[in-house]
């Protein structure tokens, strides 16, 4: 009985067809996987925005704290990362009082009773960065954190927001990485002086205490240089507005020395010449609404994050390089 079989040429043709199909489909699968991660993160952050709104309602219409207060030194922890959840590590005595309770008021910890999950702070699919050999306390599991609070909102009244649908509440302030159990707000009020108050001041530095603060605000980026890009998913990242709406924003800017003056729709005016692509060079600073940048020295803040911003700046109100 004769048995039919494939010839060598037929086998090679089949293999070639499979290879061509794989080359076509693999990028499609990768794009679909990326889109799924992007959608998952957007959904989580929408829930985070809703949780913040409920918290604000319970807190007499006041936004949560962006940093903790050191009762031992009488200074705000403007230059410190905070443990999330509070007490998960013994580093810096974060597992004992009073620091454990002090870090409990940090925004991502104070929102936990409303979110019920630290997983909402994670951006799906991003690398996990460990800030060092940090010991973990029994019973704790430190999440990867990417969702970052607009620190200019610390203790600010929700009714004082000029443009709730546009002002950033949370965003990917850690850029393209999740940081294990440690984070801070970004941008952040510089309240590192010895004072019990720390609040955005449209007309000057925080609380407008002369000589008390070294600068107006502090800006943070990724802890790892390779992850210092705002191209978190594709060519942009997620933002949650103070009205709880969540959206994906494309972030386009030229490389320095060129810059854009699109300050009402983009926090960054230029990217660096160095890798990675989309690494910020300059975050646009703006004066108070109605004031020219050249006429002020003490009330300059990140324009895209100012609580008093109506997002109708003109170029003379901002600095782009």
Backbone as CSV, one residue per row, in Angstrom:
resi,resn,N_x,N_y,N_z,CA_x,CA_y,CA_z,C_x,C_y,C_z
1,UNK,0.850,-1.183,0.000,0.000,0.000,0.000,0.893,1.242,0.000
2,UNK,0.583,2.177,-0.897,1.357,3.408,-0.992,0.906,4.410,0.067
3,UNK,1.861,5.027,0.740,1.579,6.059,1.737,2.028,7.417,1.205
4,UNK,1.105,8.384,1.283,1.434,9.716,0.832,2.070,10.513,1.982
5,UNK,3.039,11.344,1.656,3.724,12.174,2.657,4.080,13.504,2.028
6,UNK,4.336,14.489,2.925,4.746,15.802,2.443,6.156,15.727,1.876
7,UNK,6.369,16.456,0.844,7.716,16.567,0.306,8.468,17.628,1.107
8,UNK,9.760,17.673,0.953,10.585,18.639,1.658,10.191,20.070,1.273
9,UNK,9.900,20.263,0.029,9.514,21.596,-0.433,8.201,22.029,0.212
10,UNK,7.248,21.103,0.291,5.961,21.429,0.921,6.127,21.781,2.397
11,UNK,7.008,21.035,3.077,7.266,21.328,4.486,7.896,22.710,4.665
12,UNK,8.823,23.032,3.784,9.471,24.337,3.860,8.486,25.467,3.608
13,UNK,7.549,25.246,2.682,6.528,26.258,2.392,5.635,26.475,3.608
14,UNK,5.220,25.373,4.266,4.382,25.472,5.458,5.107,26.223,6.574
15,UNK,6.390,25.877,6.781,7.178,26.538,7.818,7.310,28.031,7.515
16,UNK,7.510,28.362,6.256,7.644,29.763,5.862,6.351,30.527,6.112
17,UNK,5.214,29.898,5.832,3.919,30.538,6.064,3.701,30.786,7.556
18,UNK,4.047,29.776,8.375,3.901,29.924,9.823,4.789,31.057,10.334
19,UNK,6.021,31.147,9.832,6.941,32.202,10.261,6.410,33.576,9.881
20,UNK,5.826,33.687,8.683,5.268,34.964,8.242,4.091,35.367,9.118
21,UNK,3.216,34.400,9.405,2.057,34.693,10.269,2.501,35.104,11.669
22,UNK,3.543,34.423,12.186,4.045,34.762,13.517,4.606,36.178,13.537
23,UNK,5.337,36.535,12.480,5.917,37.876,12.409,4.834,38.948,12.361
24,UNK,3.709,38.612,11.755,2.595,39.560,11.670,1.833,39.642,12.986
25,UNK,1.611,38.480,13.623,0.733,38.422,14.788,1.414,38.786,16.104
26,UNK,2.717,38.508,16.246,3.388,38.789,17.508,3.304,40.265,17.896
27,UNK,3.569,41.203,16.982,3.401,42.618,17.353,1.961,42.962,17.729
28,UNK,1.000,42.315,17.064,-0.409,42.553,17.389,-0.709,42.088,18.803
29,UNK,-0.185,40.896,19.146,-0.389,40.379,20.499,0.268,41.288,21.534
30,UNK,1.475,41.781,21.223,2.178,42.665,22.145,1.405,43.960,22.357
31,UNK,0.854,44.508,21.279,0.062,45.732,21.396,-1.201,45.501,22.215
32,UNK,-1.818,44.339,22.016,-3.031,44.010,22.770,-2.718,43.867,24.261
33,UNK,-1.568,43.264,24.565,-1.157,43.102,25.956,-0.884,44.459,26.593
34,UNK,-0.207,45.344,25.851,0.072,46.688,26.345,-1.216,47.465,26.577
35,UNK,-2.165,47.329,25.645,-3.443,48.026,25.785,-4.209,47.530,27.007
36,UNK,-4.112,46.226,27.291,-4.795,45.663,28.457,-4.218,46.222,29.752
37,UNK,-2.897,46.350,29.816,-2.252,46.910,31.002,-2.645,48.375,31.183
38,UNK,-2.670,49.075,30.076,-3.040,50.492,30.102,-4.474,50.668,30.602
39,UNK,-5.378,49.807,30.121,-6.786,49.882,30.528,-6.958,49.507,31.991
40,UNK,-6.228,48.480,32.429,-6.311,48.054,33.828,-5.879,49.166,34.769
41,UNK,-4.776,49.828,34.432,-4.277,50.913,35.270,-5.252,52.074,35.298
42,UNK,-5.819,52.412,34.155,-6.782,53.511,34.094,-7.997,53.210,34.962
43,UNK,-8.466,51.964,34.943,-9.610,51.560,35.760,-9.273,51.658,37.253
44,UNK,-8.076,51.181,37.626,-7.661,51.246,39.030,-7.582,52.687,39.515
45,UNK,-7.047,53.548,38.666,-6.856,54.930,39.091,-8.162,55.710,39.119
46,UNK,-9.101,55.320,38.314,-10.426,55.916,38.415,-11.028,55.603,39.780
47,UNK,-10.830,54.372,40.247,-11.300,53.994,41.585,-10.550,54.773,42.665
48,UNK,-9.260,55.015,42.430,-8.458,55.790,43.382,-8.995,57.215,43.489
49,UNK,-9.354,57.810,42.354,-9.925,59.156,42.368,-11.243,59.207,43.113
50,UNK,-12.061,58.184,42.927,-13.347,58.111,43.630,-13.138,57.975,45.137
51,UNK,-12.157,57.148,45.526,-11.845,56.976,46.948,-11.395,58.297,47.558
52,UNK,-10.595,59.067,46.813,-10.138,60.365,47.317,-11.307,61.317,47.507
53,UNK,-12.273,61.269,46.583,-13.442,62.152,46.693,-14.250,61.831,47.951
54,UNK,-14.390,60.553,48.274,-15.128,60.159,49.480,-14.371,60.610,50.730
55,UNK,-13.037,60.415,50.704,-12.210,60.870,51.825,-12.383,62.371,52.041
56,UNK,-12.309,63.150,50.967,-12.416,64.609,51.059,-13.764,65.015,51.648
57,UNK,-14.805,64.298,51.246,-16.135,64.567,51.792,-16.178,64.312,53.295
58,UNK,-15.485,63.266,53.740,-15.448,62.931,55.166,-14.511,63.846,55.955
59,UNK,-13.614,64.549,55.243,-12.594,65.374,55.903,-12.896,66.859,55.760
60,UNK,-14.161,67.205,55.807,-14.571,68.612,55.741,-14.048,69.307,54.494
61,UNK,-14.135,68.591,53.372,-13.816,69.184,52.074,-12.332,69.534,51.946
62,UNK,-11.457,68.779,52.631,-10.030,69.071,52.628,-9.244,67.907,52.036
63,UNK,-8.279,68.234,51.180,-7.436,67.207,50.566,-6.492,66.602,51.607
64,UNK,-6.083,65.346,51.417,-5.194,64.687,52.381,-3.780,65.250,52.353
65,UNK,-2.966,64.807,53.319,-1.594,65.282,53.444,-0.679,64.622,52.423
66,UNK,0.231,65.420,51.894,1.185,64.936,50.900,2.498,64.522,51.529
67,UNK,2.690,64.845,52.804,3.902,64.485,53.525,3.556,64.396,55.007
68,UNK,4.418,63.777,55.770,4.148,63.619,57.201,4.969,64.610,58.010
69,UNK,4.549,64.800,59.249,5.190,65.754,60.149,5.981,65.014,61.214
70,UNK,7.247,65.392,61.369,8.123,64.772,62.361,7.965,65.498,63.692
71,UNK,7.261,64.884,64.619,6.988,65.534,65.901,8.245,65.666,66.758
72,UNK,9.244,64.839,66.498,10.478,64.886,67.287,11.337,66.095,66.938
73,UNK,11.379,66.441,65.660,12.210,67.563,65.217,11.403,68.810,64.917
74,UNK,10.089,68.676,64.838,9.247,69.805,64.492,9.390,70.224,63.041
75,UNK,9.634,69.263,62.157,9.830,69.576,60.739,9.020,68.625,59.863
76,UNK,8.561,69.129,58.739,7.875,68.290,57.763,8.877,67.439,57.002
77,UNK,8.449,66.233,56.603,9.335,65.323,55.884,9.220,65.563,54.364
78,UNK,9.637,66.756,53.956,9.548,67.111,52.539,10.552,66.337,51.689
79,UNK,11.653,65.923,52.286,12.706,65.263,51.513,12.797,63.779,51.826
80,UNK,11.732,63.201,52.357,11.716,61.782,52.698,10.653,61.024,51.909
81,UNK,11.002,59.792,51.539,9.979,58.885,51.036,9.185,58.350,52.229
82,UNK,7.935,57.958,51.953,7.072,57.435,53.007,6.756,55.961,52.747
83,UNK,6.659,55.213,53.828,6.355,53.791,53.719,4.867,53.587,53.453
84,UNK,4.562,52.752,52.457,3.175,52.396,52.130,3.113,50.878,51.951
85,UNK,2.419,50.171,52.874,1.686,50.694,54.031,2.635,51.132,55.142
86,UNK,2.156,52.028,55.991,2.990,52.502,57.085,3.303,51.355,58.037
87,UNK,4.567,51.283,58.451,5.000,50.253,59.392,5.509,48.981,58.756
88,UNK,5.542,48.902,57.399,5.910,47.623,56.776,7.408,47.311,56.868
89,UNK,8.232,48.346,57.135,9.670,48.122,57.216,10.252,48.799,58.450
90,UNK,11.360,48.239,58.950,12.031,48.817,60.117,13.029,49.898,59.734
91,UNK,13.245,50.100,58.446,14.171,51.134,58.010,13.730,52.508,58.511
92,UNK,14.658,53.237,59.125,14.323,54.547,59.663,13.335,54.494,60.809
93,UNK,13.239,53.331,61.481,12.291,53.152,62.593,10.848,53.400,62.160
94,UNK,10.554,53.081,60.912,9.194,53.286,60.413,8.185,52.313,61.022
95,UNK,8.669,51.276,61.682,7.777,50.262,62.259,7.387,50.549,63.701
96,UNK,7.946,51.627,64.293,7.652,51.934,65.700,7.079,53.340,65.803
97,UNK,6.494,53.610,66.951,5.935,54.944,67.195,7.038,55.934,67.597
98,UNK,6.924,57.205,67.246,5.720,57.803,66.651,5.669,57.767,65.128
99,UNK,6.785,57.314,64.489,6.831,57.440,63.032,5.762,56.603,62.337
100,UNK,5.454,55.438,62.874,4.447,54.596,62.238,3.117,55.324,62.118
101,UNK,2.689,55.981,63.199,1.425,56.714,63.173,1.530,57.993,62.342
102,UNK,2.701,58.625,62.362,2.884,59.850,61.581,2.784,59.573,60.083
103,UNK,3.340,58.462,59.648,3.261,58.127,58.219,1.890,57.583,57.835
104,UNK,1.061,57.264,58.824,-0.293,56.794,58.531,-1.138,57.879,57.884
105,UNK,-0.785,59.150,58.106,-1.574,60.247,57.543,-1.121,60.604,56.131
106,UNK,-0.031,60.010,55.652,0.393,60.238,54.275,-0.709,59.762,53.337
107,UNK,-0.937,60.482,52.270,-2.114,60.329,51.422,-2.439,58.879,51.043
108,UNK,-1.478,58.113,50.584,-1.788,56.754,50.122,-2.110,55.815,51.272
109,UNK,-1.666,56.162,52.477,-2.057,55.385,53.658,-3.419,55.818,54.186
110,UNK,-3.667,57.117,54.192,-4.954,57.607,54.709,-6.107,57.237,53.783
111,UNK,-5.808,56.966,52.513,-6.862,56.567,51.575,-7.156,55.069,51.602
112,UNK,-6.310,54.297,52.264,-6.493,52.841,52.223,-7.851,52.370,52.760
113,UNK,-8.387,52.970,53.829,-9.728,52.540,54.271,-10.793,52.740,53.200
114,UNK,-10.511,53.579,52.207,-11.478,53.841,51.140,-11.173,53.019,49.885
115,UNK,-9.894,52.771,49.627,-9.534,51.970,48.442,-9.639,50.480,48.732
116,UNK,-9.366,50.084,49.981,-9.384,48.685,50.437,-8.288,47.837,49.794
117,UNK,-7.462,48.443,48.946,-6.418,47.677,48.269,-5.257,48.589,47.896
118,UNK,-4.044,48.197,48.309,-2.855,48.941,47.900,-2.530,48.686,46.433
119,UNK,-3.140,47.650,45.865,-2.898,47.327,44.467,-3.374,48.401,43.506
120,UNK,-4.278,49.274,43.963,-4.762,50.345,43.097,-3.670,51.366,42.803
121,UNK,-2.598,51.354,43.584,-1.525,52.333,43.399,-0.493,51.871,42.371
122,UNK,-0.635,50.645,41.887,0.337,50.055,40.978,-0.045,50.308,39.524
123,UNK,0.955,50.547,38.685,0.745,50.647,37.236,1.095,49.298,36.625
124,UNK,0.152,48.688,35.964,0.315,47.331,35.446,1.450,47.244,34.428
125,UNK,2.276,46.212,34.600,3.296,45.907,33.612,4.598,46.661,33.739
126,UNK,4.708,47.588,34.699,5.940,48.351,34.835,6.933,47.612,35.732
127,UNK,8.244,47.861,35.539,9.237,47.195,36.383,9.127,47.629,37.830
128,UNK,9.481,46.720,38.737,9.453,47.003,40.165,10.853,47.393,40.618
129,UNK,10.964,48.567,41.206,12.246,49.058,41.704,12.274,48.967,43.223
130,UNK,13.315,48.335,43.745,13.506,48.244,45.185,14.497,49.324,45.582
131,UNK,14.156,50.134,46.563,15.019,51.245,46.956,16.223,50.790,47.771
132,UNK,16.376,49.503,47.971,17.518,48.985,48.706,17.154,47.712,49.446
133,UNK,18.107,47.214,50.199,17.860,45.997,50.984,17.022,46.377,52.200
134,UNK,15.726,46.537,51.972,14.828,47.012,53.017,14.156,45.830,53.712
135,UNK,14.351,45.668,55.025,13.738,44.546,55.738,12.229,44.712,55.869
136,UNK,11.517,43.624,55.687,10.056,43.634,55.759,9.588,43.072,57.086
137,UNK,8.671,43.778,57.733,8.103,43.311,58.993,7.132,42.166,58.738
138,UNK,7.015,41.291,59.709,6.117,40.145,59.601,4.677,40.604,59.411
139,UNK,3.989,39.949,58.484,2.587,40.259,58.240,2.346,41.352,57.219
140,UNK,3.419,41.914,56.675,3.286,42.986,55.682,3.752,42.522,54.309
141,UNK,3.167,43.098,53.297,3.632,42.903,51.928,3.630,44.265,51.243
142,UNK,4.788,44.716,50.843,4.905,46.050,50.255,4.505,46.019,48.778
143,UNK,3.579,46.889,48.371,3.148,46.918,46.968,4.104,47.756,46.123
144,UNK,4.043,47.585,44.817,4.734,48.470,43.909,3.868,49.705,43.687
145,UNK,4.454,50.884,43.793,3.670,52.120,43.760,4.089,53.001,42.591
146,UNK,3.105,53.419,41.810,3.343,54.356,40.719,2.445,55.580,40.834
147,UNK,1.219,55.396,41.305,0.281,56.516,41.454,0.858,57.553,42.409
148,UNK,0.926,58.796,41.959,1.596,59.850,42.705,0.665,61.038,42.895
149,UNK,0.634,61.549,44.100,-0.250,62.643,44.507,0.340,63.998,44.136
150,UNK,-0.516,64.918,43.721,-0.107,66.302,43.511,0.066,66.953,44.880
151,UNK,1.315,67.092,45.327,1.594,67.561,46.678,1.198,68.992,46.962
152,UNK,0.891,69.777,45.927,0.453,71.150,46.156,-0.959,71.195,46.738
153,UNK,-1.629,70.052,46.743,-2.997,69.988,47.261,-3.057,69.703,48.758
154,UNK,-1.923,69.555,49.409,-1.931,69.229,50.836,-2.797,70.203,51.636
155,UNK,-3.787,69.664,52.318,-4.687,70.424,53.203,-5.445,71.531,52.483
156,UNK,-5.497,71.480,51.165,-6.195,72.504,50.391,-7.689,72.195,50.337
157,UNK,-8.510,73.227,50.252,-9.949,73.037,50.180,-10.364,72.649,48.768
158,UNK,-11.211,71.648,48.657,-11.671,71.202,47.341,-12.483,72.283,46.634
159,UNK,-13.171,73.117,47.396,-13.972,74.174,46.780,-13.107,75.321,46.274
160,UNK,-11.816,75.319,46.631,-10.916,76.377,46.184,-10.205,76.028,44.879
161,UNK,-10.491,74.855,44.326,-9.889,74.453,43.055,-10.521,75.256,41.925
162,UNK,-9.684,75.885,41.113,-10.197,76.746,40.043,-10.753,75.948,38.870
163,UNK,-10.114,74.807,38.543,-10.541,74.009,37.386,-10.480,72.524,37.742
164,UNK,-11.487,72.003,38.457,-11.453,70.620,38.947,-11.287,69.566,37.862
165,UNK,-11.821,69.806,36.682,-11.738,68.800,35.627,-10.363,68.761,34.960
166,UNK,-9.529,69.752,35.240,-8.219,69.828,34.606,-7.056,69.660,35.583
167,UNK,-7.265,70.019,36.838,-6.168,69.967,37.801,-5.836,68.526,38.179
168,UNK,-4.562,68.200,38.146,-4.108,66.847,38.466,-4.232,66.546,39.951
169,UNK,-4.823,65.391,40.237,-4.899,64.866,41.604,-3.865,63.761,41.785
170,UNK,-3.861,62.804,40.865,-2.862,61.733,40.830,-2.324,61.599,39.404
171,UNK,-1.086,61.121,39.306,-0.478,60.869,38.003,0.692,59.919,38.177
172,UNK,1.352,59.568,37.081,2.500,58.652,37.147,3.769,59.415,37.519
173,UNK,3.774,59.996,38.694,4.900,60.810,39.129,6.166,60.033,39.392
174,UNK,6.081,58.710,39.500,7.273,57.874,39.594,7.781,57.468,38.214
175,UNK,7.132,58.009,37.181,7.481,57.731,35.790,7.311,56.237,35.485
176,UNK,8.233,55.651,34.721,7.988,54.296,34.202,8.520,53.216,35.138
177,UNK,8.060,53.235,36.387,8.444,52.201,37.334,7.474,52.187,38.510
178,UNK,7.367,51.032,39.131,6.688,50.901,40.416,7.769,50.799,41.485
179,UNK,7.670,51.610,42.526,8.663,51.592,43.596,8.113,50.771,44.755
180,UNK,8.897,49.829,45.229,8.439,48.903,46.263,8.244,49.603,47.610
181,UNK,6.971,49.779,47.993,6.627,50.197,49.342,7.103,51.560,49.779
182,UNK,7.665,52.361,48.884,8.157,53.684,49.235,7.744,54.685,48.164
183,UNK,7.285,55.851,48.580,6.935,56.862,47.589,6.823,58.228,48.256
184,UNK,6.661,59.234,47.429,6.427,60.584,47.922,5.461,61.260,46.969
185,UNK,5.081,62.473,47.256,4.218,63.232,46.360,5.097,64.000,45.371
186,UNK,4.505,64.399,44.252,5.298,65.041,43.204,4.398,65.873,42.293
187,UNK,4.595,67.205,42.249,5.549,68.012,43.003,5.148,68.101,44.473
188,UNK,6.054,68.670,45.269,5.848,68.668,46.716,6.195,70.028,47.301
189,UNK,5.361,70.517,48.197,5.653,71.762,48.899,6.950,71.616,49.688
190,UNK,7.812,72.604,49.604,9.037,72.577,50.390,8.749,73.144,51.770
191,UNK,8.406,72.252,52.692,8.077,72.649,54.066,9.053,72.010,55.041
192,UNK,10.324,71.923,54.621,11.317,71.229,55.437,11.783,72.053,56.636
193,UNK,11.310,73.302,56.771,11.640,74.118,57.937,10.844,73.697,59.157
194,UNK,11.165,74.251,60.287,10.488,73.908,61.541,9.225,74.757,61.704
195,UNK,8.121,74.175,61.293,6.853,74.901,61.355,5.719,73.884,61.327
196,UNK,4.633,74.178,61.987,3.524,73.219,62.013,2.605,73.357,60.810
197,UNK,2.742,74.440,60.048,1.887,74.635,58.878,2.599,74.267,57.601
198,UNK,1.844,73.813,56.633,2.419,73.489,55.321,1.282,73.479,54.311
199,UNK,1.139,74.593,53.575,-0.001,74.728,52.691,0.367,75.609,51.508
200,UNK,-0.185,75.291,50.348,0.066,76.077,49.145,-0.302,77.535,49.374
201,UNK,0.587,78.412,48.957,0.378,79.844,49.110,0.512,80.499,47.736
202,UNK,-0.574,80.919,47.108,-0.499,81.475,45.758,0.431,82.674,45.631
203,UNK,0.611,83.420,46.721,1.394,84.638,46.644,2.823,84.524,47.122
204,UNK,3.301,83.318,47.424,4.672,83.177,47.905,5.020,81.737,48.187
205,UNK,6.094,81.514,48.965,6.464,80.157,49.334,5.423,79.604,50.309
206,UNK,5.493,78.311,50.573,4.501,77.669,51.421,4.364,78.384,52.757
207,UNK,3.140,78.781,53.087,2.821,79.493,54.319,3.420,80.903,54.361
208,UNK,4.196,81.253,53.347,4.772,82.604,53.241,5.516,83.018,54.508
209,UNK,6.357,82.104,55.030,7.178,82.415,56.190,8.564,82.813,55.703
210,UNK,8.954,84.090,55.791,10.236,84.544,55.229,11.426,83.799,55.817
211,UNK,12.284,83.305,54.943,13.526,82.675,55.357,13.382,81.275,55.914
212,UNK,12.174,80.759,56.004,11.989,79.450,56.631,12.201,78.306,55.655
213,UNK,11.842,78.511,54.407,11.917,77.437,53.425,12.999,77.735,52.401
214,UNK,13.744,76.693,52.029,14.843,76.868,51.099,14.390,77.164,49.684
215,UNK,13.265,76.634,49.278,12.755,76.866,47.933,11.241,76.717,47.962
216,UNK,10.614,77.001,46.831,9.157,76.949,46.778,8.638,75.519,46.804
217,UNK,9.219,74.675,45.963,8.727,73.295,45.873,9.866,72.350,45.529
218,UNK,9.572,71.067,45.637,10.537,70.014,45.319,9.943,69.158,44.210
219,UNK,10.784,68.807,43.247,10.344,67.967,42.130,11.095,66.643,42.172
220,UNK,10.369,65.544,42.097,10.972,64.210,42.104,10.824,63.560,40.728
221,UNK,11.637,62.541,40.470,11.537,61.767,39.234,11.688,60.302,39.551
222,UNK,11.996,59.513,38.555,12.186,58.083,38.752,13.439,57.827,39.582
223,UNK,13.435,56.741,40.349,14.607,56.399,41.153,15.690,55.759,40.301
224,UNK,15.329,55.242,39.125,16.264,54.593,38.209,16.320,55.380,36.910
225,UNK,17.525,55.738,36.479,17.683,56.578,35.297,17.029,55.972,34.059
226,UNK,17.110,54.664,33.907,16.540,54.007,32.728,15.020,54.131,32.674
227,UNK,14.392,54.394,33.825,12.935,54.514,33.890,12.465,55.964,33.927
228,UNK,13.391,56.895,33.734,13.057,58.318,33.821,12.471,58.821,32.505
229,UNK,11.299,58.326,32.189,10.589,58.735,30.984,9.099,58.837,31.271
230,UNK,8.466,59.840,30.665,7.025,59.993,30.848,6.250,59.189,29.811
231,UNK,6.951,58.449,28.977,6.307,57.538,28.032,6.059,56.213,28.752
232,UNK,5.084,56.231,29.650,4.801,55.061,30.472,4.079,53.990,29.662
233,UNK,3.058,54.393,28.940,2.362,53.509,28.002,2.355,54.233,26.655
234,UNK,3.022,53.668,25.678,3.106,54.366,24.408,3.849,55.674,24.583
235,UNK,3.231,56.773,24.194,3.859,58.088,24.263,3.232,58.973,25.344
236,UNK,2.750,58.373,26.420,2.142,59.188,27.462,1.902,58.415,28.742
237,UNK,1.046,58.960,29.597,0.752,58.360,30.899,-0.653,58.747,31.350
238,UNK,-1.076,58.153,32.466,-2.402,58.422,33.015,-2.382,59.587,33.995
239,UNK,-3.508,60.317,34.016,-3.727,61.387,34.985,-5.129,61.237,35.561
240,UNK,-5.277,61.531,36.850,-6.585,61.595,37.502,-6.792,63.034,37.937
241,UNK,-7.893,63.633,37.524,-8.175,65.021,37.871,-8.867,65.103,39.225
242,UNK,-8.923,66.310,39.780,-9.509,66.480,41.108,-11.019,66.276,41.112
243,UNK,-11.633,66.199,39.928,-13.057,65.853,39.876,-13.251,64.349,39.732
244,UNK,-12.191,63.570,39.884,-12.105,62.101,39.848,-12.074,61.529,38.437
245,UNK,-12.151,62.337,37.399,-12.070,61.804,36.039,-10.652,61.343,35.752
246,UNK,-10.523,60.212,35.064,-9.219,59.643,34.727,-9.051,59.614,33.215
247,UNK,-7.848,59.917,32.755,-7.615,59.968,31.311,-6.159,59.636,31.002
248,UNK,-5.947,59.198,29.771,-4.586,58.998,29.267,-4.193,60.228,28.471
249,UNK,-2.998,60.761,28.745,-2.532,61.950,28.053,-1.259,61.652,27.281
250,UNK,-1.242,62.026,26.012,-0.014,61.979,25.241,0.826,63.187,25.619
251,UNK,2.126,62.962,25.812,3.017,64.014,26.258,4.125,64.210,25.223
252,UNK,3.954,65.222,24.407,4.926,65.505,23.361,5.635,66.814,23.649
253,UNK,6.944,66.802,23.529,7.748,68.009,23.705,9.033,67.844,22.900
254,UNK,9.600,68.932,22.416,10.866,68.839,21.679,12.033,68.627,22.627
255,UNK,13.166,68.261,22.071,14.368,68.094,22.886,15.053,69.442,23.075
256,UNK,15.590,69.630,24.291,16.306,70.844,24.604,17.454,71.027,23.588
257,UNK,17.747,72.217,23.054,17.328,73.538,23.534,15.984,74.025,22.991
258,UNK,15.312,73.236,22.171,13.985,73.626,21.717,12.989,73.409,22.842
259,UNK,11.869,74.117,22.808,10.853,73.926,23.836,9.487,74.333,23.290
260,UNK,8.446,73.834,23.957,7.079,74.165,23.593,6.472,75.090,24.644
261,UNK,5.525,75.897,24.242,4.830,76.787,25.182,3.394,76.315,25.407
262,UNK,3.196,75.009,25.284,1.862,74.434,25.462,1.604,74.145,26.935
263,UNK,1.722,75.183,27.767,1.702,75.017,29.217,0.337,74.655,29.779
264,UNK,-0.733,74.847,29.019,-2.072,74.546,29.524,-2.489,73.097,29.275
265,UNK,-1.685,72.356,28.510,-2.046,70.982,28.182,-0.901,70.008,28.397
266,UNK,0.241,70.490,28.885,1.413,69.637,29.013,2.281,70.169,30.156
267,UNK,2.621,69.341,31.135,3.442,69.838,32.244,4.882,70.132,31.846
268,UNK,5.360,69.523,30.748,6.767,69.615,30.373,6.951,70.446,29.104
269,UNK,7.945,71.327,29.114,8.203,72.153,27.941,9.285,71.572,27.051
270,UNK,10.128,70.668,27.595,11.173,70.059,26.779,11.618,68.732,27.368
271,UNK,12.164,67.874,26.497,12.769,66.609,26.911,14.285,66.721,26.778
272,UNK,14.998,65.820,27.442,16.452,65.828,27.366,16.930,65.248,26.040
273,UNK,18.193,65.487,25.738,18.813,64.904,24.548,19.202,63.449,24.794
274,UNK,19.333,63.075,26.075,19.814,61.746,26.431,18.669,60.725,26.481
275,UNK,19.049,59.466,26.468,18.091,58.374,26.645,17.670,58.345,28.122
276,UNK,16.491,57.813,28.421,15.513,57.252,27.497,14.668,58.331,26.817
277,UNK,14.034,57.951,25.734,13.159,58.875,25.018,12.022,59.319,25.941
278,UNK,11.706,60.612,25.900,10.635,61.128,26.745,11.071,61.459,28.153
279,UNK,12.377,61.631,28.363,12.877,61.998,29.690,12.777,63.504,29.869
280,UNK,12.038,63.992,30.877,11.802,65.433,31.026,13.076,66.231,31.273
281,UNK,13.177,67.371,30.639,14.264,68.299,30.885,13.781,69.478,31.729
282,UNK,12.587,69.996,31.410,12.078,71.168,32.126,10.578,71.042,32.327
283,UNK,10.164,71.238,33.566,8.751,71.250,33.899,8.336,72.718,34.027
284,UNK,7.341,73.129,33.278,7.002,74.543,33.134,6.561,75.184,34.452
285,UNK,7.257,76.251,34.835,6.894,77.037,36.017,6.032,78.222,35.590
286,UNK,5.026,78.529,36.389,4.140,79.649,36.070,3.828,80.478,37.310
287,UNK,3.625,81.770,37.086,3.238,82.686,38.156,1.748,82.543,38.431
288,UNK,1.274,83.268,39.419,-0.146,83.243,39.753,-0.962,83.759,38.572
289,UNK,-2.191,83.286,38.432,-3.045,83.767,37.335,-3.107,85.287,37.296
290,UNK,-2.879,85.844,36.112,-2.952,87.281,35.949,-1.648,88.020,36.180
291,UNK,-0.576,87.306,36.607,0.709,87.944,36.859,1.737,87.500,35.815
292,UNK,2.642,88.397,35.456,3.720,88.074,34.525,4.864,87.411,35.282
293,UNK,5.465,86.409,34.678,6.544,85.675,35.325,7.708,86.589,35.684
294,UNK,8.000,87.558,34.861,9.148,88.437,35.065,8.983,89.373,36.247
295,UNK,7.775,89.498,36.774,7.521,90.456,37.859,7.506,89.826,39.239
296,UNK,7.652,88.497,39.329,7.546,87.822,40.627,8.773,86.974,40.896
297,UNK,8.998,86.685,42.165,10.120,85.829,42.550,9.731,84.759,43.571
298,UNK,8.612,84.931,44.244,8.282,84.027,45.348,6.989,83.236,45.154
299,UNK,6.270,83.437,44.073,5.023,82.684,43.910,5.034,81.877,42.612
300,UNK,6.211,81.373,42.261,6.352,80.567,41.052,6.205,79.088,41.419
301,UNK,5.273,78.428,40.763,4.970,77.020,41.028,4.835,76.268,39.706
302,UNK,4.840,74.929,39.732,4.582,74.165,38.503,3.182,74.500,37.983
303,UNK,3.113,75.178,36.843,1.837,75.700,36.353,0.761,74.661,36.172
304,UNK,1.153,73.459,35.723,0.184,72.409,35.446,-0.432,71.850,36.726
305,UNK,0.203,72.125,37.884,-0.238,71.536,39.145,-0.731,72.570,40.160
306,UNK,-0.736,73.846,39.796,-1.198,74.883,40.720,-2.697,74.743,40.993
307,UNK,-3.118,74.665,42.258,-4.552,74.578,42.565,-5.353,75.782,42.090
308,UNK,-4.682,76.944,41.943,-5.393,78.146,41.510,-5.378,78.335,39.993
309,UNK,-4.824,77.372,39.267,-4.716,77.503,37.816,-6.071,77.334,37.138
310,UNK,-6.370,78.224,36.211,-7.569,78.099,35.379,-7.211,77.541,34.001
311,UNK,-5.923,77.189,33.838,-5.413,76.599,32.598,-5.698,77.477,31.388
312,UNK,-5.453,78.761,31.591,-5.541,79.731,30.497,-4.326,80.661,30.527
313,UNK,-3.160,80.106,30.917,-1.937,80.882,30.972,-1.575,81.450,29.592
314,UNK,-0.934,82.589,29.607,-0.301,83.141,28.409,1.201,82.965,28.568
315,UNK,1.963,82.929,27.476,3.401,82.646,27.565,4.169,83.564,28.512
316,UNK,3.754,84.806,28.684,4.495,85.726,29.547,4.343,85.384,31.027
317,UNK,3.440,84.452,31.360,3.228,84.071,32.758,4.082,82.889,33.191
318,UNK,4.823,82.284,32.251,5.527,81.043,32.543,6.974,81.075,32.066
319,UNK,7.766,80.146,32.600,9.164,79.957,32.189,9.293,78.570,31.569
320,UNK,9.920,78.494,30.388,9.958,77.253,29.639,11.354,76.654,29.504
321,UNK,12.355,77.324,30.074,13.735,76.810,30.021,14.559,77.405,31.159
